[in-house]
Amino acid sequence: MTPAQLEGLDDNGFLRAWSGFSLEERAALPDDTQGRCRARFVHLTPHVEASVARAERSQLEAERAAPARAPLPRVWVDDAQIPEAGPSLVKGIIGRGDFGVIYGGPSTGKTFLTIDMACHVALGEPWRGRKTSAALAVYVAAEAGRSILTRFVAARERLVPEGREMRVPLAIITRPVNLALPAEVDGLVVELRAIAEECSDAQGVGLVVFDTLSRSMPGADENASSDLTRVIAAIDLIRGELGASVVAVHHSGKDASKGARGHSALVAAADFVIGVADHVATIEKVRDAVAGQAIPFALEVVQLGEDRDGDPITTCIAIEAEAGDEPMPQHRPLGPNEKIAIDTLRKLFATTRKNLAERGDDPASACITLGSWREALEAKKINRGRYHEVRASLLKRGVLRIDGVHVELVEGRQ
């Protein structure tokens, strides 16, 4: 069947023909034909979903009639041992096969930070003091398209050593993939396998990034549990088929204090969540590690050359920054919540030092955890979202110092 014949079919005929095409046959069609056929397929999705539902019911009935499965695997606690886990992609944050969310508001630097992380993973270079395991990374630039390549060129120029002969195992897909459509997800899996074959030095795809999640689920509702669950199932399919870790770059809502935008099922399904605000990335959730650690970064403007008109081509790259490297102008007074946060931390230290002295211990050994500080602020009606905003602001001022799970004031900077 020629492309013209395919597009000339009525809706029912088109659905039958398109559904009968293999992924390879679809990929062989001209790009413009593929685009029109996919758009038409999306328009007819309700018919397809009804067909899928019937197929699922048939499969369920067949499974009910099938013989009982083998017993579920079990281990007695007396015999349990620590599982031998493979190396993490980013130690302490991204484990092999994990799903994570990196979210923030506009102009917070979340994409620059994610690009920086992906480049370090591809190169196997430590990221923000954490070991990484070299892995093939694929970045799906669903929102920026080809324009994102400028940022990757800047990162490559800064991070890739001169004289490197091996290809950097990082590919950028410059067209969105609809995670809400099973056919597109299946096609993506085929494409990712093809990318892995091209990169002969890689052991399959290790990291897949979708930037952003909302542009990777057009037509679906972020606030609807059913739609988001379908997208999460697609992500799980990619993880299961390829053994890859998946990261979704996402937006915060209009009220940043409420965290990532959309239904809570997204954060619930994630193995790790990183919130980005004011050039500080905060690990809000992480499996088998302590959450709450802050990762300050800065954006450095770089010039890559000139365009055809002779104007400079500039972009930014995310670079490491110590807390307080970019203090806020001191003429801006502390806000009410910032004052409460500082006063609360001082009182926690005073109480802890007093208790230590009464026990005969050294008061100078007093330390306060981020968790204790956050709980004390919640008691003063500063919710979790406001807490992260205040902490990021005080870090930027250089008022706070965070060491692992502990926090302290840098006196004289208030």
N, C-alpha and C positions, 0 to 999 in steps of 0.2 A: 504494500500500500504506500503510495506516495504521500509526502507531506500535505499536498493540496487535497488529495482524496480524504485524508484523515480529518482535516479542518472543515471539509465540506459535509461531513456526516451530521445527521440530526443528533440531539442530545443523547438519546438512548443508544444510538449507534456509536457515538463518540465514546461514551462510558464503557461500552463493551469492548471497543477496539483498544482504548487507552489502558484499560485494566488488563487486557491480554498481552500488552507489550511488556517485555522484560526490561529491567533497568538498563541493560546494555543497548537495547533497541531504542529506548527513549533518549539515551545519551548520544546516539548516532544521528539524531535529528538536528537540523540547523538550529542555531541558538534562538533565532527569532520565533521559529515554530515551537520550540520547547517552551519559551516564555508564554506564548499565547495559549498553548495547550494546558500548561500548569494553571494559568489564570482561569481558564474555562473549567478545569477540574475543581479548583477551589470554589467556583460559583455553584457547581453541582454537588458540592460536598454533602449536603443533607441526604441526597439519594445514595451516595456512597456509604455514609454512616449507617443508613438503614440496612444496606446490604451487609456491611461489616457486623452489625448487631445480629442479623440473622445467622451469619456464619459463626459468630461467637456462641450463640445459643445452641447451634448444632454441635459445636465442639464440646460444649459443656455437657450436653446430653450424652455424647459419645464417651466422655470421661467418666460420667456417672455409671455407664454400663460396663466400663472397662474393669478388669481385675484390680484388686486392692494393690496399692503400691507397697514398695519395701518399707520397713519400719524407718521412722525418722532417726537420723544419727543422734546419739546422746553420749555424754561423758559424765561419769560420777565425779563429784567434786573432789573426792579423795585421790582420784587419778588425774585430775586436771593439771596441765602444765602450760606455761606461757607459750602461746603460738609463735612460731618462727615467722616473723613478718619480713617482707622484702623492704628494700630501702625506700624511704619517702621521697616524693618529688621535691618538697621543701620541708626539711625536718621541723617538726613541731607545728606545722600548719597543714600541708597537703600530703596525705598518704596516697599510696597507689590505689587508683580506682575511686577516690573520694569525689564527692560533689560539694562545691562551695559557691558562696555568693559574695561578691565584692560590690558594695553599693555606696551611693553617696548622691548629693545634690549636684546641680549644674556647676561646672568650673571648680570642682573640688580636687581634680587631678586623678580621679579613679582610673581613667583609661590609660594615662601615662604610667601610673603605678603598675597596672596590670601588664602592660607591654613590657615594662622593665622586668617584672617577675618572669614572664614567659621567655624573654631573651636569656635570662640567667639560667632557667631550667634547660633550654635548648643547648646552651654552652656548658652546662654542668658546673657553673661557677657559683660560689656562695652568694646568697641573697640576704642582705641585711643581717649578716653574721650567722646565717643558718646554712647548713650543708644542703646541697641539691644533688639529685641524681640526673645525669644527662639523659634527656628524653626528647623524642620528636614532638614538637608542639605545633598545633594548628589553630590559627586565630581566625574566627569567623567574624569579619567586620560587617555585621548586619546593618549598623547604623551609619557608619562613615563611608563604607564602600572603598573605592580606590583612593580617596583622599587620605586615608589613614596611612598609606604607604610612606608619606613624608615623615611621619613619626617613627616608623620602623627604620627608615634610612638613617635618621639621626641616632637612634639607639644602636644600630649596627656600627656606625662610624665611631661611636664612643666605646662600645663593649667588645667588638671582635678584634682580636690581636692582628697586627699587620703581619702579612706573610702566611696567614692561615690558608692551607690548601684545601682542607675538607669543607664541603658545603655545610653551612649552618642548618641544622635540622629544624627549621621553623618555616612553615608555609602560611600564607595569608589568603583566605578565601574572601573575595571582595563582593560577594552577592549573598543576601540573606537566605537562610533555610528556614522554612516554616515547621517548627517542632510540633505544631498541633496537627500536622498532616502525616499519617503513617507512611505514605508513598514517598514524601520528601525526606523523611528520616531514613528510610531504607536506602534511598539514593545517596544520602550523605555518608552512610556507613560504607557503601561501595566506593565512594570517592575517597574516603579516609584510608581505606585499604590500598587504593591505588597510589595515594601519596606515600604511604609507608613502603610500597614496593619501589617507588622512585628513589626513596632515601635508603639505599642499601645498607648504610652503616647503622641504621636505627633498628631497635627491637620493637617494631610496631609503634603505633601512636601512643604517646604517654600523657599528653595534655591537650584538651580541646577547650577553647574559650569562645563563648558567645557574647558579643558586645554589640548591642545590649539585648537583654532578655525580651523586652517589650517588642523590639523590632524582629525578634526571632519567633514571635507567636502572633502574627497579624491576623486580625479577625477574632482572636480569642480574648477573653476577659480576664485580666490579672486578678480581679477581685472575686471571680467565680471559682469555687472549689473544684467543680467538675472540669473546667478548662485547664486550670493550673495543674490538677492531678494528671491530666492527659499529657501535659508538657513534661512533668516530672517523670512520668512513665517512659517518655521518649528519651530523656536524658539517661534513665536507668538502662534502657536498651543499648544506648551507645556505650555506656560503661561496661555492660555485660558482654557485648559483642567484641569489644576491643581491649578491655582491661584498662581503659584510659581514665584519667581524672578529668572531670568537667568543671569548668568555672563559668558562672553566669555573671556578667557585669550588669548591675541593675540600678534603678533610681530609688532615692528615698521619696517619701510622699511630700505633700505640701507642708505637713507638720513634721519636720525632721526628727522631732522627739519620739515619733512613733516607729522609727526604724525604716526597714525596707518597705517599698510600696507594694500594695496588693495583699492577697490572702495569706494568712499566717502559715498555710501549708508549705510555702516555699522555704521559710526559715526552719520549719520543723523537719523538713526532708534533708536539709543541708548538713554535711559533716563539719563544715566550718563556715563562719560568717565574719566578714571584715567590713566595718563601717569606716568611711572616709569623710573627714570634715576638716577644713582649715589646714590641709596638707599634713594631717596626722591620720594614719590608718590604725584603727583599734580592733584587735582581735576580740570579737564579741562572743564567739562560740567556736570551740575546737574540741575534737574528740581526743580523749586520753591525754589531755594537757590542761594547763591553767589558762583560762581566758582573762582578758583585761589588759594584756600587754599593748603598749602604744608603740607605733613605728612612725616616727616623724620623717618627713621627706621634704625636699624642696624641688621646685621646677626651675631648671636652668634654660634660658633662651639660647638657641644655637642657630647659626646661619649656615645654610647648606649650599649656597651659591646664589645665582641670579636668574630671574625668569627672562623671557624673550624681550621684555621691555626694559631690562636692566635693573629692575627692582629686586631687593634681597628676598630670598626664600628662607623664611624662618619658621621654627617650631620649638618645642620644648622637650626636654628629657627629664625623667625623675632621677634625682640624685639623693644620696644619703645625707641626712642632716641630724645633728644632735639636738635634743630638746633645748630650746632657747637660742638656737643659731639665728633664728629670725624673730627676735622679740617684737611684740607689738609696740607701737609708739607709746612712750610712757605718759604722753599728755592725755591719752584716753583713760578716764578713770575706770576703776573696777566696777563691774556691774553688780547688782544685788546678789545674784546667785554666786558670782565669783567670790564676793566677800563672805557669804555663808560657807562656801566650800573651804576657804582658807581658815576661817575661824573654827569650823568643825574639826579640821585636821589638827590644828594647834591644840584644841581641847582633848582630842584623842591621845595625842602625844603626852600632854600634861597628866592625864589620868593614868596612862600606862607607866610613865616614869614614877609617879607616886606609888603605884602598886608594887613596882619592882623594888623601890627603896624600902617600903614597909616589909617586904619579904627578905630584905638583906641582900638583894641583887643589885647589880650596877645599873643605875637609871639610864646611863648612856647607851645601854644595849637595846633601848626601846625601839620597836619597829611597828609600823602599821601596814596592814595589807590593803590592797585596792578594794577587796571585797568588804572589809570592815568599814572603810571610808564610804563606799557606795551605800551600804546599809544605813549608816548614820545620816547620810544626805537624804535617803528615801524617807526617813523618819521626819525630816524637815520639809517634806513635800516636794523634793527635787527628784523627779522621776528618772528612769534609766536614760531616756533620750537626752534630757537636760544635763544629766551627769556627764555624758560623753562630750557634749558641747562645752561644758564648763572645763572639763579636764583638758580637752584639746586647746582651749583658749589659754589656760594657765601654763600648759606646756610651751605654747608658742611664746608667751611672755618670759619664759625662763623661771617661773615661780616654782614649778614642780620638778622633781627628779624621780623617775620611775626606774626601779631596778628589779626586773623579773616581776614578782607579784607584790612587791613592796613600794610604797610611795613616801616621799618626804618633801618638806618645804625647803626651798633655797632662800634662806633668810636674807633680807636686804634687797630682794628683787621686787617686793610688793610696792 
